[in-house]
């Protein structure tokens, strides 16, 4: 999901506090920093990646993506 006019720092801190996201590393690109987190929601592991501006201004554009573990019920 892409979000515009968002405070990137507040968004990231809220993610960490509300869903207990655990840092899984980060990479720095030319103009973005990619931060990876893992979370456990309803017993299912998810990987979340945030693409944040290298220099947050308080009204930023961010991209958040999530990949969830597939659960198969028999």
C-alpha positions in Angstrom: 0.0 0.0 0.0 1.3 3.5 -0.8 0.5 6.4 1.5 1.1 10.1 1.0 1.3 13.0 3.3 2.2 10.8 6.3 4.6 11.3 9.1 7.0 8.4 8.4 8.4 8.3 11.9 5.0 8.3 13.6 3.8 5.5 11.2 6.8 3.4 11.9 6.6 3.9 15.7 2.9 3.1 15.7 3.6 -0.2 13.7 6.2 -1.2 16.3 4.0 -0.4 19.3 0.6 -1.5 18.2 1.4 -4.8 16.5 4.7 -5.6 18.4 6.7 -5.6 15.1 10.3 -6.9 15.5 13.1 -5.5 13.4 14.4 -8.0 10.8 17.0 -5.7 9.2 17.2 -2.7 6.9 18.8 -1.6 3.6 19.6 1.9 2.4 18.9 2.8 -1.2 19.8 6.0 -3.0 16.8 8.0 -1.7 14.9 5.4 0.5 15.5 3.2 3.4 13.9 -0.2 3.4 13.0 -1.5 6.9 11.9 -5.1 7.4 9.8 -6.3 10.4 8.2 -9.5 11.4 4.9 -9.7 13.3 2.6 -12.5 14.6 -1.0 -11.7 14.0 -3.6 -14.3 15.1 -1.0 -17.0 15.2 0.2 -16.3 11.7 3.7 -14.9 10.9 3.9 -11.9 8.6 6.8 -10.1 7.1 6.4 -6.3 6.6 8.6 -4.1 4.6 8.4 -0.3 4.9 10.0 1.9 2.2 10.6 5.2 3.9 12.2 8.4 2.7 15.9 8.7 3.6 15.2 12.1 5.1 11.7 12.2 6.7 10.0 15.7 6.6 6.7 14.9 8.5 4.6 14.8 5.3 6.2 11.9 3.6 5.3 9.2 1.0 5.8 5.7 2.3 5.2 2.2 0.9 4.2 -0.7 3.1 4.0 -4.3 2.0 3.2 -7.5 3.8 3.6 -11.1 3.1 1.8 -13.6 5.3 2.4 -17.3 6.0 -0.1 -19.4 4.2 -2.3 -21.5 6.4 -4.0 -24.6 4.9 -6.9 -26.2 6.8 -7.8 -29.8 6.3 
